[in-house]
Amino acid sequence: MTITTTTAEHLHERPRWDCRICKQPWPCAEAKAVLLEEFHDFPSVLTIYLSTQMYDAMGDLTSYGMPTPLEMYKRFLSWANSF
């Protein structure tokens, strides 16, 4: 007998940018851990990826009168220097 397990990915859901799994603001703790591991050898690529995601999120979230740019930086980029 073969057992297959699938791990649910902690991805964002637009336009609110909350995690589809845990409903926390994306990137949630699990997403951060996975991204740090995935991009461990390429930290500059992680920064580019997160900057792009932040830009998209700013467009979605500011239309709701939500976070300031400083809050967005903290949410999307400040933790990525954990290498």
SULVEN-V781824 format. One record per residue. OMEGA is omega as a letter, one per 20 degrees, with the letter a starting at -180 (* if undefined). Layout:
omega=OMEGA
omega=OMEGA
This chain:
omega=r
omega=r
omega=r
omega=r
omega=r
omega=r
omega=r
omega=r
omega=r
omega=a
omega=a
omega=r
omega=a
omega=j
omega=a
omega=r
omega=r
omega=r
omega=r
omega=a
omega=a
omega=r
omega=r
omega=r
omega=a
omega=j
omega=r
omega=a
omega=a
omega=r
omega=r
omega=a
omega=a
omega=a
omega=r
omega=r
omega=a
omega=a
omega=a
omega=a
omega=a
omega=a
omega=r
omega=r
omega=r
omega=r
omega=r
omega=r
omega=a
omega=r
omega=r
omega=r
omega=r
omega=r
omega=r
omega=a
omega=r
omega=r
omega=a
omega=a
omega=a
omega=r
omega=r
omega=a
omega=a
omega=b
omega=r
omega=r
omega=r
omega=r
omega=r
omega=r
omega=r
omega=a
omega=a
omega=a
omega=a
omega=a
omega=a
omega=r
omega=a
omega=a
omega=*
